[in-house]
Amino acid sequence: FLHLLKKTNFFTMMQSLFILSPTGEILIERHFRDVTSRGVCDLFWERASASINHHGGLATTSTIIDSADSFHDSVPPVMEVPNGDKVSYLFSILRDGLSYLAICPSEVSPLLVLEFLHRVADIFADYFGTPADESAIKDNFSTVYQLLEEMVDHGWPLTTEPNALKAMIRPPTVMGKLQSVVTGGSNAVVSDALPSGTVSNMPWRAAGVRYNQNEIYIDIVEEIDAIIDATGNVVSSDVSGSIQAQSQLSGIPDLLLTFKNPEVIDDCALHPCVRYGRFESDKVLSFVPPDGNFELMRYRVKNSTMQGFHPPIYVHPHWSFSENSGELTGNVSLTVGIRSISSLILSPSRKGSMMVEDVAVTMPLPKSVKTTNINVNMGTVIYDEAAKVAKWTLGKLDCTKKPQLQASLQMDGTRGPESNPNLALEWKIPLASVSGLSVSGLSVTGESYRPYKGVRNIIKSGKFVARSS
């Protein structure tokens, strides 16, 4: 963040930060400059609670829908809100059911603030585990406030690297929580000394790291955002990817990651540890890695790679409504399956037929539905009566399985919905990709040991929407 801040000429940054629960309750309130009225949270929640999908999370009060589902969102990530006799800017994201709000009294770079909010959520997930939801925040109030104290200085992002934060504030442990219950004190252990990386040119790397078994794992994860029409044709699609790493290497190793086909990368964002000049000239990643889990790179796949794309999974929805004796009833049938021909590029290490994992279908029902009866021939269905949303979880699928869902609806009134709701699909396929981006080599220098190295590709759904007929 520091190199971004040096390029900005903004007079002020964040004034306040709020974290709201899935029901709109204020869990965390931290003011860095002047005090912001809680009324801005009420204005935000009035807008968010009326939205069918707040920043990608359908029905924020629902307990069965996660934030990966994709439907229409009427809550913009940046809003103008009154703050006393002035106007402030409210930035918001949704992570694990929690709404993170930042209040800025004047114009700032929107991406800077939104990226910082995501970094705060990532740090909470690193400290408290996934998901970093309402219960995790409530169980670690003192640690949350200590982290915000170190991450923000007078409204400006300061320390956001996990290793530097962990050197100052130890992650909570079971023994620490028991001790805080007995003594009535805080379970946040704060160090009096600055972390070694704070005063070095590698703030992401802790000093004196030692492991008995040195190893590093690289995951190339690609996400497909697509809209599929009722006939199964692709209306629009886009692929974004990330390189996730898990490093357990002793000392200060210097790594070089090379690709077989880097030309498929269209646009990218690199971790600060990557030497940007080397990547620009040679299209390789040269870096000294942080310790633990981190995102090495984010990228987009060139549009030319997506020409003629065929998704690996299909869903055929059919809706019908009829009136009988003054009562309107509806029937819904869904069929999900695996395509025999798709555009995915399978890894050479894959054996056997293609298996799709973590398959789930989210089906919103019309708001006029009074009662519904849903039956499936495989998997499980959870129906949220308040949100009028059903989530069908299928798990693993192969070409031999033909899951089907049948639902009967009792409607309120005699008029059916003007349009049938769209469906959201979730799925994941290990050892496959869309772009074909693969690693040709991963070398380690600067240390005498030879670590274990593992690399794999994963393709999964992003905002994957299927339109209904």
N, C-alpha and C positions, 0 to 999 in steps of 0.2 A: 504493500500500500504506500510506502514512503515515497517511491519513485513517482507514483501517480500524484501524491499530494504536492510534490515539489513543482509539478507542471501546472497546478491550479492556482488561480488568483482570487479564490472565493473569500469573502470577508468572514463568513461564519460557516460552521459545519452543523453537527447535530446539537440540538438543544435538549431533547429528552428522548428516552427510549422506553417503550411499553411492550409487555408481552401479555397477550390475552389468551384465555382458555377457549376450548371449543364452544363454550356457552357465553362468551363475552366477558367473563370475570377478569379483572386486572390481576395478574399473578405477580408481575415484576414492574416496578416503576422506578426509573432512575433519571434524575435531572443533572445534566452536565453544565448548564449555564443558568438561565432563568427558569423558573418553575412554569411548566405548561399545564393548563387546566385539564382535568380529566374529561371535560366535555368533548374534546376532540376524539376520545375513544368511543364516546356514545354516538357521535356523528358517523364514525367509521363503522361501528357495529350495526347501526341502523341500515347502512347500505349493504354490508356484508351478509347479514342475516336474511335479507330479502333476495339475495342472489342464489340462483340454482347451483352455482359453482364458484366459490371464492378462491381465485388463483389456482385453479386446477383441483380443488378438493370439493367434491359434490356434497352439498348439504353439510355445512360445518358442524352441525349438532349431531350428525349421524355417527354411530359407532361402528358401522360396517363398511364405510367407504373410505379408502385412503386417498392421499393427495395426488396419486398418479392418474386418476381418472380425468377424462377430458370432455367437458361440455361447455356451453356458453357461459362466459364470465362477465358480469356487469360491474365488477369492482376493479377500477384501474389501479395499477401499482403505485401511481403518483396522483395525489389529490390536493386541491387547495382547500384549506379549512380555516375558519375564523379562529383567531387566538387573541381574545381581548379585543382591542381596537385595531388589530393588525391582521394580516393574512399570512399563514404559515403553510408549509408544504409537508404533507404526510406521505411517507414511503412505507409500503407494506409488502410482506411476503407471508406465505403460509407453509409451515413445515411441521409435520407430525401432529396436525390438528391445532397447532398454536399459531396465532397471528403475531408477527413481530412488526412493531410500528416504530418508525423514527420520525421525529418532528424537527424540521429545519426552518429557521425563521426567514431565510432568504434563499435565493436560487443557488443550487449546487449541482454537481454532476450526478444525474440520476443513477447511472450505472455504478458509480463509486459507492453510493449509499446502499443500493440494493445488494451489491456484492459483499459489503460489510455485514449486512444483516444475514446473508447466507453463511458468511464465515462464523458469525456468532452461533448460528444453529449447528454448524459443523463441529465447533468446539464443544458445545453441549453434548452432542452425540458421541464425541470422542471421550468425554469425561464420564458421562452417565450411562452410556450404552444406547443402542437403538431399539425402539424409538425414544427420542428425547421428548416425551410427551408431558402432559399436565402432572402426572404422578411423579415423574422424574424431577421436574422443577420444584414441586412442593417438598420432595424429600431432601432437596439440596439447596435450599434458599440461600444459606450463607455462602456456599461455594459459588453460586450464580453471581451474587453481588461482588464477591472478591474477583471473579473473572472479569466482570464488566469494569471494575476499578482499574485493572491492569490493561485491558484492551482499549480503553478510551481515555484520552487525556484532554480535558476541557472541550469535549465534543469532537475531537479528532482521533481517528484510529491510530493506535500506538503499537501494541504488541499483539499480533494475531497468529504467530507461529505456535503450533501445539507444543513443540519441544521446549521453547522458551517459557511458555506458560506453565508447563508441568514442572519445570525447574523452580518456579516461584510458588506455585499452588499445586500441591499434590492432589491427584484424583482421589475421590472418596473411596474408602474401603469399609468392609463390614465391621472391622474392629473400631475404626474411627467413628462410625455411626453408633455403635454400642457405647463407646466412651462418651459421646456427646449426650446420649440419653441419660447415662448415669450422672455425669457432672453437670448437665444442663448447659454446657458451653457449645461452641461451634465445632463442627467436624471438618472445617476447612483448615488445613495445615499450610501456613504461609511462611516461606523462607525469608530470612533477613538479607541474604546475599543475592546479588544479581546473577542470572544465568550466564554461563561463559559465552554463549552465542550472542549475547546482547551487545558486547563490545567488539565482536569480530565481524569479518566480512561474510560470514555464513550463519546468520541468526537462526536458520532452520535446522542446523545440525548441533546436537548436544555433544559436549566434550567427554572423553573418557568412556565411550560406549564399548562394551565387551560382551561377546556371546560365545558360548561353547560350540554352538552349531551355527555357522554363517550361511544365510540363505536369503534369496530375493525372488519374489514372485511378481510377474507382470500380467495384468489382464487388459486386453484390448476390448472394450465394451462399446458397442454401437447401438444406438436407439433409433427406431424408425417412427417418425411422425407421418401419419397417412390418413386420408379420407377415402373410404371405399363406398361406392354407390350400391344400390340394391341388387344390381346384377353381378357384383363382385369385381367390377373394374376399378382401377385406381384413378381417383379424381386428382389428387395431389399427394406428393410425398416428399419427404426430406429426411436426411440421415445425419445425425451428429454422433460423434464418438468421443471417448475419453480413454486415457491410459491410466489405469489404477495400479499402484505399486504397493507392495508390502515388503519393507526392507528390515532385515535383522543382520546387519553387517558391522563388524568391529572396526574401530579406528576411524580413519577418514578415507574411505575408498573413493576412487574416481571411476565412474562408469561411462561406457559408450554404448548406446543403443542404436543399431542400424536397421533399416527397413529394406524389404525387397522391392516395394513399389510405392515410394513416398509421393509419387506424382498424383495419387488419388486424393491427397490432402489439399483442401481448398483454402481454408482459413483456420487459424489455430490460436490458442492461448496457452502459454507455457508457465510452468511453476517457476518461481524466482531462482531456483537452483540450476535451471537449464542455461547454458551459455548460448545466448541468443544469436551472436555473430556466427558461431559454428553451425547452428541450425540453418541460418539464412544462406550460408555459402555451400554447405555440404548435405543439408537435409538429414542430419543425424542429431541425436540427443546426447550431448556430453554434459555430465552433471555429477555433483557430489550429493548423494541422496539424503533427505531427512531420515530420521529413525522412526520406524513404524509404518503406519498406513498413510498414504498421501496420493493426491492426484497429480501425475506428472505432466499431463497435457490434455487439452480439449481441442477438438477439431471438427470441421464439417467436411462431408464428402462431396466431391464435385458433382454437379447436376448431370453431367454426361454419363456418370456411372449408374445413375438411376433410370436411364432410358430403358423402357421395356420391363420395368420392375413388376414382378409377380409376388404377392405376399405368400408366406408359407402356410397361412391359416385362413379359413373362410368362415363366415356365418351367414346363414340365410334366414332372415326374420320375415314373418308373415303376420299381419294384423288384420282383424276383421271385426266389425261391429254390426249388431242387429237389434231391432226393437221388437219386443214381444209383450203384449198386454200393457203397454205404456211404460215398460221398463227396458232400459238400454243395457245390453250385455256385450262383452267383448271376448275375443279369443286371440291368444298369441301363441305362435309356434316358432321355435328356434332350432336350427340344426347347425352344429359346429363340426368342422372336420379339417384334416390336413391335406393340402394340395400335393398331388403326386409330382407336379413340376413347379418349382419356385426359382427365384433369382439368387438364392443364397449360395455362397461359396463355402464349401465344407472344408475343414482342416484335414490335412493328410493323416493326422493321428486318430480321426474318428473311425470307429468300427461299427458295423451294423447299420440298420435303418435309422432315419432321422426321428428323433424323439423331441417333442415340444413339451416344455416344463412350465409349471406355474400358470396354467391357462385359467383365465377367469373372464366372465362376461358381466358387465354392469348394465342393467336395464332399468331406466327410469320409467315409471308408469304415469299416465295422465293424472293430474291433480283431482279430477272428478271421480276417481276410483274409490268406491266405498269398501268393498271386500275383494279379496282375490284368493284363488286356490292354484298353487304352482306345483307341478309334478315333473320330475326329471328321471331319466333312466340311468344316470351315473352322476357322481359328484354330489355336492350339497348346495342348497339355496338358503340364503338369509334375506328376509324381507324386512325393511325398515318402514313401519307403518306411518311414522311421522313424515319422513322424507319422500315416501312413495317411490322407493328405490329397491330393486332386488339385485343381489349379487350372487351369481352362479359360479362356484369354485369347482374346477374340474381337475386340477393337478396335472398329471402327465397324460399326453395323448400321442398315439401313433396312427399310422394309416388304417389300421384294422378297426378302430373305434369310431362310432358314429353317435355322439351324444345328442340327445334331443330334450327340449323343454316344452311343456305344454302348460298354459295358464288360462284360466277362465276369470273374467272380470265382471263385477257388478258395479255399474256406473251410477252416479248421481245426476239425474236429469235425463233428457231424451236426445241430447245432441252429443255426438262423438267429438273427439279432439280434431282440430283443424289440420294437424299434421302428426304423423307418428313419431315418437321419440327416437333419437339416434342411440346406438349402442356403443359402449366402450369396451375394447378388448385388451387383455393383458396376456403376455406370453413371453417365454424366454427359451432360446436354443443355445446350448453350449457348443463349443468347437465349430462355430459357423460365423460368417460375416457377410455383409452386403458389398463392401468395397474391396474385399480381398487383401486389405492391409495386413501384412505379416512381418514378423521380426526375422531378420537374417543373421543377427549376431548380438550378443550382450557380453562385453568384456569388462573386466575389473582390473584396474591398475592402482598402484600406490600402496597396496598391502600384499603380504606374501601368501595368504591363504587362498584356496580355491573354493568359492562358495557353491552351494547348490542353487541352480537357476531353473525356474519354471515359467513358461509363457503359454497363454491360451487366449482364444477368441471367444467372445460371447455376443450374441445378437438378441435384443429384446425390444418389446414394444415401448414406445413413448406415448404420445397422444394418438392413439390408434382408434379411429372412429368409423363405425359402419352405419351407413344410412339405411333407414327402413323404407319399404315400398309403401 
